[in-house]
Amino acid sequence: MIRTAVFLAVVVFASTGGEIAVTHAMKKIGEVHDFSPRAILGVIGRAFRQGWMWFGFALMAVSFFALLALLSWENVSFVIPATALSYAVGALGAKFLLGERVSWMRWAGVLLVCLGVALVWAG
Amino acid sequence: MAPTPSPLHPTHHRLRTKTVVLLVLMVLFGSAGDVLLSKGMKQIGAVNDWSPAALARVGFATFTSATVWLGILGLMLFFICYLLVLSWADYSFVLPASAASYVLVPVLGFTTLGEFVSPLRWAGIALIALGVALVGLTPPSTTGVHSLAAPPAAEEGK
């Protein structure tokens, strides 16, 4: 029980933390205007030279292996609805770590998505 | 310092359009990648024998399957679109909006493959669609990174 809770927390916090780090790296690069294949390759090249990008990948890898471990003793129909929590945790992280303005309408959307994902997998 | 453009400013229209285009591509590539990868692995069959020789056979079958490679290509394109959209759009916008794939895949399964979708699942799909629509009504970027006037150095301090 405690083991499940700990692994679930690792899955949720490491995946959202990783995505927040990747977002931070991309924000440092700045808005992409040119969508030619050459320009996109350039952006990806610059992205991979950002420390935050690699930190994000490392956290995502931790989350992935924690998820695999969790799935070895818990059912998918429990694990995936539970990881829907990451939508709410992600919005909190975006607000407090990235300084995004999460309006009440966006919160309402995030919470509906959270609930919906949990229902889709429970159903 | 340049004044912030109003929500009706053309910059916002342009930003919203390219955000929506990339999100649609993300959902399409991501869903196609998942479906192809899952189809490819099912063609190979369930892994029951864990001996090194059997695992080597599965590994060989995996990396020589065109379906698996197409799936990997789909997921790579998904990730590139994800990185590009995050260069200007909020994470708290992209994250819930990308849940649209949870709507697309069952709806496609139902309409094209005649797969059964339980009422509880339909309820979940409806909630996600409503949630994505609500998030879609909010401005895609609230951190001002997209402001064309600001040089990248001015953003570093945040």
HADDOCK unambig.tbl for C-alpha pairs under 7 A between the chains (distance, minus, plus):
assign (segid A and resid 23 and name CA) (segid B and resid 86 and name CA) 5.67 0.50 0.50
assign (segid A and resid 23 and name CA) (segid B and resid 91 and name CA) 6.58 0.50 0.50
assign (segid A and resid 26 and name CA) (segid B and resid 83 and name CA) 6.63 0.50 0.50
assign (segid A and resid 26 and name CA) (segid B and resid 86 and name CA) 6.03 0.50 0.50
assign (segid A and resid 26 and name CA) (segid B and resid 87 and name CA) 4.57 0.50 0.50
assign (segid A and resid 27 and name CA) (segid B and resid 86 and name CA) 6.92 0.50 0.50
assign (segid A and resid 27 and name CA) (segid B and resid 87 and name CA) 4.91 0.50 0.50
assign (segid A and resid 27 and name CA) (segid B and resid 88 and name CA) 6.47 0.50 0.50
assign (segid A and resid 27 and name CA) (segid B and resid 145 and name CA) 6.88 0.50 0.50
assign (segid A and resid 28 and name CA) (segid B and resid 156 and name CA) 6.89 0.50 0.50
assign (segid A and resid 29 and name CA) (segid B and resid 87 and name CA) 6.72 0.50 0.50
assign (segid A and resid 30 and name CA) (segid B and resid 87 and name CA) 5.38 0.50 0.50
assign (segid A and resid 30 and name CA) (segid B and resid 88 and name CA) 6.56 0.50 0.50
assign (segid A and resid 30 and name CA) (segid B and resid 145 and name CA) 6.57 0.50 0.50
assign (segid A and resid 30 and name CA) (segid B and resid 152 and name CA) 6.70 0.50 0.50
assign (segid A and resid 31 and name CA) (segid B and resid 87 and name CA) 4.81 0.50 0.50
assign (segid A and resid 31 and name CA) (segid B and resid 88 and name CA) 4.73 0.50 0.50
assign (segid A and resid 31 and name CA) (segid B and resid 145 and name CA) 6.95 0.50 0.50
assign (segid A and resid 31 and name CA) (segid B and resid 146 and name CA) 5.64 0.50 0.50
assign (segid A and resid 32 and name CA) (segid B and resid 84 and name CA) 6.55 0.50 0.50
assign (segid A and resid 32 and name CA) (segid B and resid 87 and name CA) 6.30 0.50 0.50
assign (segid A and resid 87 and name CA) (segid B and resid 95 and name CA) 6.89 0.50 0.50
assign (segid A and resid 87 and name CA) (segid B and resid 96 and name CA) 6.55 0.50 0.50
assign (segid A and resid 90 and name CA) (segid B and resid 92 and name CA) 6.72 0.50 0.50
assign (segid A and resid 91 and name CA) (segid B and resid 92 and name CA) 4.99 0.50 0.50
assign (segid A and resid 94 and name CA) (segid B and resid 91 and name CA) 6.22 0.50 0.50
assign (segid A and resid 94 and name CA) (segid B and resid 92 and name CA) 5.79 0.50 0.50
assign (segid A and resid 99 and name CA) (segid B and resid 143 and name CA) 6.85 0.50 0.50
assign (segid A and resid 100 and name CA) (segid B and resid 90 and name CA) 6.66 0.50 0.50
assign (segid A and resid 100 and name CA) (segid B and resid 142 and name CA) 5.70 0.50 0.50
assign (segid A and resid 100 and name CA) (segid B and resid 143 and name CA) 5.68 0.50 0.50
assign (segid A and resid 101 and name CA) (segid B and resid 142 and name CA) 5.76 0.50 0.50
assign (segid A and resid 105 and name CA) (segid B and resid 134 and name CA) 6.21 0.50 0.50
assign (segid A and resid 105 and name CA) (segid B and resid 135 and name CA) 6.71 0.50 0.50
assign (segid A and resid 106 and name CA) (segid B and resid 134 and name CA) 6.44 0.50 0.50
assign (segid A and resid 106 and name CA) (segid B and resid 135 and name CA) 4.79 0.50 0.50
assign (segid A and resid 106 and name CA) (segid B and resid 138 and name CA) 6.41 0.50 0.50
assign (segid A and resid 108 and name CA) (segid B and resid 131 and name CA) 6.94 0.50 0.50
assign (segid A and resid 109 and name CA) (segid B and resid 131 and name CA) 3.73 0.50 0.50
assign (segid A and resid 109 and name CA) (segid B and resid 132 and name CA) 6.02 0.50 0.50
assign (segid A and resid 109 and name CA) (segid B and resid 134 and name CA) 4.99 0.50 0.50
assign (segid A and resid 109 and name CA) (segid B and resid 135 and name CA) 5.09 0.50 0.50
assign (segid A and resid 110 and name CA) (segid B and resid 96 and name CA) 5.78 0.50 0.50
assign (segid A and resid 110 and name CA) (segid B and resid 131 and name CA) 6.17 0.50 0.50
assign (segid A and resid 112 and name CA) (segid B and resid 127 and name CA) 5.56 0.50 0.50
assign (segid A and resid 112 and name CA) (segid B and resid 128 and name CA) 6.02 0.50 0.50
assign (segid A and resid 112 and name CA) (segid B and resid 131 and name CA) 4.83 0.50 0.50
assign (segid A and resid 113 and name CA) (segid B and resid 96 and name CA) 6.44 0.50 0.50
assign (segid A and resid 113 and name CA) (segid B and resid 127 and name CA) 6.33 0.50 0.50
assign (segid A and resid 113 and name CA) (segid B and resid 128 and name CA) 4.41 0.50 0.50
assign (segid A and resid 113 and name CA) (segid B and resid 131 and name CA) 5.10 0.50 0.50
assign (segid A and resid 113 and name CA) (segid B and resid 132 and name CA) 6.89 0.50 0.50
assign (segid A and resid 116 and name CA) (segid B and resid 124 and name CA) 3.94 0.50 0.50
assign (segid A and resid 116 and name CA) (segid B and resid 125 and name CA) 6.08 0.50 0.50
assign (segid A and resid 116 and name CA) (segid B and resid 127 and name CA) 4.89 0.50 0.50
assign (segid A and resid 116 and name CA) (segid B and resid 128 and name CA) 4.90 0.50 0.50
assign (segid A and resid 117 and name CA) (segid B and resid 124 and name CA) 6.25 0.50 0.50
assign (segid A and resid 117 and name CA) (segid B and resid 128 and name CA) 6.80 0.50 0.50
assign (segid A and resid 119 and name CA) (segid B and resid 120 and name CA) 6.53 0.50 0.50
assign (segid A and resid 119 and name CA) (segid B and resid 121 and name CA) 6.12 0.50 0.50
assign (segid A and resid 119 and name CA) (segid B and resid 124 and name CA) 4.74 0.50 0.50
assign (segid A and resid 120 and name CA) (segid B and resid 120 and name CA) 6.95 0.50 0.50
assign (segid A and resid 120 and name CA) (segid B and resid 121 and name CA) 4.40 0.50 0.50
assign (segid A and resid 120 and name CA) (segid B and resid 124 and name CA) 4.81 0.50 0.50
assign (segid A and resid 120 and name CA) (segid B and resid 125 and name CA) 6.43 0.50 0.50
assign (segid A and resid 123 and name CA) (segid B and resid 118 and name CA) 6.36 0.50 0.50
assign (segid A and resid 123 and name CA) (segid B and resid 120 and name CA) 4.98 0.50 0.50
assign (segid A and resid 123 and name CA) (segid B and resid 121 and name CA) 4.84 0.50 0.50
